[in-house]
């Protein structure tokens, strides 16, 4: 997947944060929810259609300690998972 | 149980008006029982706040929610604000159009319809003539449109001997996946009609035994958070712990009977926030005037109710010398309030020792074995 793509969160999906910085993503259309660790919450908030995947990876490296060497793989996997669930996508530009 | 940053769900009494006057309704006696509905615009504003607070679901009750002429618009407001919803209803106003609308939202978790009998005579004895037929029709409309429908059976003196027929009717004839049970509690209109409505210790014993047996027969399709089925399970566990000399059982020995205030909050029909619809006398603030987040995280009265679970049963004269003290949870604070005027007290209605002293008996515990 190209690092230049700018993923964007599905605005229907709800981020429910808790006191310990963990959170859940809740899809009101299906009732499904799944848990996010603090790093995933940080990434979710950057899915605004303005940050490329490369930007997001850079932000993770800047803001967290002990970031693993293969952070790119983890970030891409996480975003792909969100896209497969319908929780995120890419902005689509109409031709012409 | 940990406190959530914002409530996960909200119970909203969307109206106090109702087309029925069931003799054990928990309403029509509280400070919030006003006869004027809050305008829908007020609810829309509040739903926007719920959206910002990431609340996941709303339960609409009443009164009778379908009595509100603008209920569809209110539900649209919930959907617009990224939430799901459930409805508690008497079922009599659910038409084909209502069921079709609910299905079209794609956000309805459940509609809970009250059914108290297997035949009209029993159901209508306390709910009014013709209402069994209407409620059953309502359920069929919901089923026809694939709306998840559940049934609540309120057990009282007129239907306690009919539980077997009720289970057969609901689970076999109506084809429901399950139903839940409670018994008429000493609240609202039931307080005036307690003699006619509330189970005697003997009837309570029959209800416990019958429901535990039926639940086994129907593979766990009968549920209960309160009332004879829940009591039967809990009290048998407490009796076994006493006999085996266990030091305690989880949650026992303190006022841990209800954890609802850690995950949800309620709003009366007049827009006043309360810890629970059954504790409508504890006013925490007003929607669209007071911030939900401030109330949820900082209201001293709400925090006091949450601290209830730290209160040991050994501090009550009522519990002195009780063999079950380390296994008991004190049960429902709202019921403690309606019976003795103090929610920081064990509910006398849920006292196993008192039940046995009044001639009640526990079922044979082998009934719990698979």
Interface residues (C-beta under 8 A of the other chain):
Chain A: X12 X14 X15 X16 X17 X18 X19 X26 X28 X29 X31 X33
Chain B: X2 X3 X4 X5 X6 X8 X54 X56 X79 X82 X83 X84 X106 X107 X109
